[in-house]
Amino acid sequence: NVGIRALAAVDLPALTQLDLSNNNIGNIGAIALAESALIGRLRILDLTGNQIGEPGGIALACSSASATLTWLDLTKNPIDASQALLRERFAGRVQVLG
């Protein structure tokens, strides 16, 4: 999780797409990403297969990403209870099943 925290801390203004699929960032990584300035600039974020559970799902749903992301992929993550909140915040722009 040191890597995802470092990524979340850097200023990458031109970065609009990020594929972190199957990197096992977990809840800690998802929360670090959700709290970073980086997430507010992203348009596409793929977090497939990262062992992100409820805390990470809730952090992403409550982040500024809901205003900027055009696609969020959270398939193959154990997010159950936060699915409704994610769908509400991201409407048709989130994939959570699978």
Salt bridges, closest charged atoms under 4 A:
ASP11 OD1 - ARG41 NH2 3.22
